[in-house]
């Protein structure tokens, strides 16, 4: 894909394409991390392996909750800036 196609994808729906590109791999990583941590807790014979795995995933999800609004503002500013430059 060339630069124009990537720009069109990222600007689609006020940056929805960009958010999809950021959040989809993160969600996949959380699922894989859940499975890995569950197997680790099973390996060390932890009694509540599902609860331990969920706590690891929830802890990492807190970072997204606090960082995503800042990322959203940055992306919105970049989209507005590039729209002004294109005009």
C-alpha positions in Angstrom: 0.0 0.0 0.0 1.2 3.5 -0.7 1.1 6.5 1.5 -2.3 7.8 0.2 -4.0 4.5 1.0 -2.6 4.3 4.5 -3.6 7.9 5.1 -7.1 7.2 3.9 -7.3 4.1 6.1 -6.1 6.0 9.2 -8.4 8.9 8.6 -11.5 6.8 8.0 -14.2 7.7 10.5 -12.1 10.3 12.2 -9.2 7.9 13.0 -11.3 4.7 13.5 -8.9 2.8 11.2 -6.0 3.9 13.3 -7.7 2.9 16.5 -8.5 -0.5 15.0 -4.8 -1.0 14.1 -3.8 -0.2 17.7 -6.4 -2.0 19.6 -6.8 -5.2 17.6 -3.2 -6.4 18.2 -3.5 -5.4 21.9 -6.7 -7.5 22.3 -5.0 -10.4 20.6 -2.0 -10.0 22.9 -4.3 -10.0 26.0 -5.9 -13.3 24.9 -2.6 -14.9 24.3 -1.3 -13.5 27.6 -4.3 -14.9 29.4 -3.7 -18.4 28.0 0.1 -18.2 28.8 -0.5 -17.0 32.3 -3.2 -19.6 33.0 -0.8 -22.3 31.9 1.9 -20.8 34.1 -0.4 -20.7 37.1 -1.3 -24.3 36.4 2.3 -25.3 36.1 3.2 -23.8 39.5 0.0 -25.5 40.9 -1.7 -22.3 41.9 -5.2 -23.1 43.1 -7.0 -20.2 41.4 -5.3 -20.1 38.1 -8.2 -18.4 36.2 -8.4 -15.7 38.9 -4.6 -15.1 38.7 -4.7 -14.9 34.9 -7.6 -12.5 35.0 -5.8 -10.3 37.5 -2.7 -10.1 35.1 -4.9 -9.2 32.1 -6.9 -6.6 34.1 -3.7 -5.1 35.4 -2.4 -4.6 31.9 -5.8 -3.3 30.8 -5.6 -0.5 33.3 -2.8 1.0 31.2 -5.0 1.2 28.2 -7.8 2.8 30.1 -5.5 5.6 31.2 -3.4 5.9 28.1 -6.1 5.6 25.4 -7.7 9.1 25.9 -4.3 10.7 25.5 -3.6 8.7 22.4 -7.1 9.6 21.0 -6.3 13.3 21.5 -3.0 13.0 19.8 -4.5 11.2 16.8 -7.3 13.7 16.5 -4.9 16.5 16.6 -2.7 14.9 13.8 -5.8 14.2 11.7 -6.9 17.8 12.0 -3.4 19.0 11.3 -3.1 16.9 8.1 -6.6 18.0 7.0 -5.5 21.6 7.3 -2.3 20.9 5.4 -4.2 19.2 2.6 -6.6 22.1 2.3 
